[in-house]
Amino acid sequence: MAKTVIKINKKGDDGYKVISVRIKEGTLQKIDDLSQKSNRSRNELINIILENSVDDVEIN
């Protein structure tokens, strides 16, 4: 009987990095409200917001 191989990546091998940020309480509340309404985790929602807006930032 052939064995089933399960590949387990080491923590951090998924292309993501863990960071710590300070966020204003009001902004965090808005994110949490959107998270609840969209049925997505806070982390997932923050990643979506950042991925969709980081290219729109212009520094003069």
SULTAVEN-V545639 format. One record per residue. N is the residue number from 1. RES is the residue in one letter. BURIAL is b if it has 24 or more other ideal C-beta (glycine too) atoms within 12 Angstrom, else e. D_CENTER is the distance of its C-alpha to the mean C-alpha in Angstrom with 2 decimals. Layout:
# SULTAVEN-V545639
n & res & burial & d_center
N & RES & BURIAL & D_CENTER
N & RES & BURIAL & D_CENTER
This chain:
# SULTAVEN-V545639
n & res & burial & d_center
1 & M & e & 40.29
2 & A & e & 37.27
3 & K & e & 34.46
4 & T & e & 30.93
5 & V & e & 28.65
6 & I & e & 25.16
7 & K & e & 23.02
8 & I & e & 20.63
9 & N & e & 18.44
10 & K & e & 18.48
11 & K & e & 15.52
12 & G & e & 13.56
13 & D & e & 15.14
14 & D & e & 12.21
15 & G & e & 11.56
16 & Y & e & 8.59
17 & K & e & 9.81
18 & V & e & 9.55
19 & I & e & 10.51
20 & S & e & 12.04
21 & V & e & 12.48
22 & R & e & 15.06
23 & I & e & 14.50
24 & K & e & 17.58
25 & E & e & 18.25
26 & G & e & 18.88
27 & T & e & 15.63
28 & L & e & 13.74
29 & Q & e & 16.18
30 & K & e & 15.52
31 & I & b & 11.77
32 & D & e & 12.94
33 & D & e & 15.65
34 & L & e & 13.62
35 & S & e & 11.40
36 & Q & e & 14.79
37 & K & e & 16.42
38 & S & e & 13.99
39 & N & e & 13.73
40 & R & e & 9.94
41 & S & e & 8.11
42 & R & e & 7.21
43 & N & e & 3.78
44 & E & e & 3.78
45 & L & e & 5.99
46 & I & b & 5.03
47 & N & e & 3.45
48 & I & e & 6.65
49 & I & e & 8.61
50 & L & e & 8.37
51 & E & e & 9.15
52 & N & e & 11.87
53 & S & e & 13.39
54 & V & e & 13.47
55 & D & e & 16.48
56 & D & e & 18.28
57 & V & e & 18.75
58 & E & e & 22.34
59 & I & e & 23.87
60 & N & e & 27.62
